[in-house]
Amino acid sequence: MAVSQELLDILVCPLCKAPVKLTPDGQGLKCTQCRRVYPIKDDIPVMLVDEAKIEAE
């Protein structure tokens, strides 16, 4: 089961409060502003700044 669209609609980056979008591979949520990618583990987004990786564009 993937992350629901309802959840994606309300989630924001905990650092800069910008919206997040599902990555193309479906394995993370990418912030539209600071480019941090938060992992999804067992269909649960891990929205911790320490767990995020900064992706180049």
C-alpha distances in whole Angstrom, upper triangle without the diagonal:
4,7,8,12,14,13,14,17,18,18,21,22,24,27,28,26,25,22,19,17,14,16,16,14,11,12,14,16,19,22,24,27,27,25,23,20,18,15,12,12,9,7,10,12,16,18,21,24,25,22,22,24,26,25,28,28
4,6,9,11,10,11,14,15,15,18,19,21,24,25,23,21,18,15,13,10,12,13,12,8,10,11,12,16,18,20,23,24,21,20,17,15,13,9,10,9,6,9,10,14,16,19,22,23,20,19,21,23,22,25,24
4,7,8,7,7,11,12,11,14,16,18,21,21,19,18,15,12,11,9,12,13,13,9,10,10,10,13,16,18,21,21,19,18,15,13,12,9,10,10,6,7,8,12,13,17,19,21,18,17,19,21,21,24,23
4,5,5,6,9,10,11,14,17,19,22,22,20,19,15,13,12,11,14,15,15,12,13,13,12,15,17,19,22,23,21,20,18,16,15,12,14,13,9,10,11,14,15,19,21,24,21,20,22,24,23,26,25
4,5,5,6,9,10,13,16,18,21,21,18,17,13,12,10,10,13,15,16,12,15,14,12,15,16,17,20,22,20,20,18,16,16,14,17,16,13,13,13,16,16,20,22,25,22,21,23,23,23,25,23
4,5,5,7,9,13,16,18,21,21,17,16,13,13,12,13,16,18,19,16,17,16,14,16,17,18,21,22,22,21,19,17,18,16,18,18,14,13,13,16,16,20,22,25,23,22,24,25,25,27,26
4,5,5,6,10,13,14,18,18,15,15,12,11,11,11,15,17,18,14,15,13,11,14,15,16,19,20,19,18,16,14,15,13,15,15,11,10,10,13,12,16,18,21,19,18,21,22,22,25,24
4,6,5,8,11,14,16,16,13,12,9,7,7,8,12,14,15,12,13,11,9,11,12,13,16,17,16,15,14,12,13,12,15,16,12,11,10,13,12,16,17,20,18,17,19,19,19,22,21
4,6,8,12,14,17,16,13,12,8,9,9,11,14,17,18,15,17,15,12,13,13,13,16,18,18,17,16,15,17,16,19,19,16,15,13,16,14,18,19,23,21,19,21,22,21,24,22
4,7,10,12,15,14,11,11,8,9,11,13,16,19,20,17,18,15,12,14,13,14,16,17,18,17,16,15,17,16,18,19,16,14,12,14,13,16,17,21,20,18,21,21,22,24,23
4,7,9,12,12,9,9,7,7,9,11,14,17,18,15,15,12,9,11,10,12,14,15,15,14,13,11,13,13,16,17,14,12,9,11,9,12,14,17,16,15,17,18,19,21,21
4,6,9,8,5,5,4,5,9,12,14,18,19,17,16,13,9,10,8,9,10,11,12,11,12,11,14,14,17,19,17,14,11,12,9,11,12,15,15,13,15,15,17,19,18
4,5,6,5,5,6,6,10,12,14,18,19,17,16,12,9,8,6,9,9,9,10,8,9,9,12,14,17,19,17,15,11,11,7,9,8,12,12,10,12,12,14,17,17
4,6,6,8,10,10,14,15,17,21,22,19,18,14,12,12,9,12,12,11,12,10,11,10,13,15,17,20,19,15,12,11,7,7,7,11,12,10,13,14,16,19,20
4,6,8,11,11,15,17,18,22,23,21,20,16,13,12,9,12,10,9,11,9,12,11,15,17,20,23,21,18,15,13,10,9,7,10,12,10,13,12,15,17,18
4,6,9,11,14,17,18,22,23,22,21,17,14,12,9,10,8,7,10,10,13,13,17,19,22,25,23,20,17,16,12,12,10,14,15,13,14,13,15,17,17
4,7,9,13,16,18,21,23,21,20,17,13,12,9,10,9,10,12,12,13,13,17,18,21,24,22,19,15,15,11,13,12,16,16,14,16,15,17,19,19
4,7,10,13,15,18,21,19,19,15,12,10,6,6,6,8,10,11,12,13,16,18,21,24,21,19,16,16,13,14,13,17,17,14,16,15,15,17,16
4,7,10,13,16,18,16,17,13,9,8,6,6,8,10,11,11,12,12,15,16,19,21,19,17,14,15,12,15,14,18,17,15,16,15,16,17,16
4,7,9,13,14,12,13,9,6,5,4,6,9,10,9,9,9,9,12,12,16,18,16,14,11,12,10,13,13,16,15,12,13,13,13,15,14
4,6,9,11,10,11,8,5,5,7,7,11,12,10,11,9,10,12,12,16,18,15,14,11,14,13,16,16,19,17,14,14,14,13,15,13
4,6,8,6,8,6,5,6,9,10,14,15,12,12,9,10,10,10,13,15,12,12,10,13,13,16,17,19,16,14,14,15,13,16,14
4,5,5,6,5,6,6,10,11,14,14,11,11,8,10,10,10,14,16,13,14,12,14,14,17,17,18,16,13,13,13,11,13,12
4,5,8,9,9,10,13,14,17,17,14,14,12,13,13,13,16,17,15,17,15,17,18,20,21,22,19,16,16,16,13,15,13
4,6,8,10,11,15,16,19,19,16,15,12,13,11,11,13,15,13,15,14,16,18,20,20,21,18,16,15,16,14,16,15
4,6,8,10,14,15,19,19,16,15,11,11,9,8,11,12,10,12,11,13,15,18,19,20,16,15,15,16,15,17,17
4,7,10,13,16,19,18,15,13,9,9,6,5,8,10,9,10,9,11,13,15,16,17,13,12,12,14,13,16,16
4,6,10,13,15,14,12,10,6,5,4,5,9,11,10,10,7,9,10,12,13,14,11,9,10,12,11,14,15
4,7,9,12,12,10,8,5,5,6,7,11,14,11,11,7,9,9,11,12,14,12,9,10,11,11,14,14
4,6,9,9,6,6,4,6,9,11,14,17,15,14,11,12,10,12,12,14,12,9,9,9,8,11,10
4,5,6,5,5,6,8,11,13,17,20,18,16,13,13,11,12,11,14,13,10,10,9,10,12,11
4,6,6,8,10,12,15,17,20,23,21,19,16,17,14,16,15,18,17,13,13,11,11,12,10
4,6,8,11,13,17,19,22,25,23,22,18,18,15,16,14,17,17,14,13,11,11,12,11
4,6,9,11,15,18,21,24,23,21,17,16,14,14,11,14,14,11,10,8,9,10,10
4,6,10,13,16,19,22,21,19,16,15,13,14,12,14,13,10,8,6,6,7,7
4,6,10,13,16,19,18,17,13,12,10,10,8,10,10,6,5,4,6,9,10
4,6,9,13,16,15,14,10,10,9,10,9,11,9,5,5,6,7,10,11
4,7,10,13,12,10,7,6,6,7,8,9,7,5,7,9,10,14,15
4,6,10,10,8,6,6,8,9,10,11,7,7,8,11,12,16,17
4,7,6,5,4,6,9,11,13,14,10,10,12,15,15,19,19
4,5,5,6,7,11,12,15,15,11,12,14,18,18,22,23
4,5,8,10,13,15,18,18,15,16,18,21,22,25,26
4,7,9,12,15,18,19,15,16,18,21,21,24,24
4,6,9,12,15,16,13,14,17,19,20,24,24
4,6,9,12,13,11,11,13,16,17,20,21
4,6,9,10,7,8,12,14,16,20,21
4,7,9,8,8,11,13,15,19,20
4,5,5,7,10,13,15,19,20
4,5,5,8,10,13,16,18
4,6,8,11,14,17,20
4,7,10,13,16,19
4,7,9,13,15
4,6,10,12
4,7,9
4,6
4
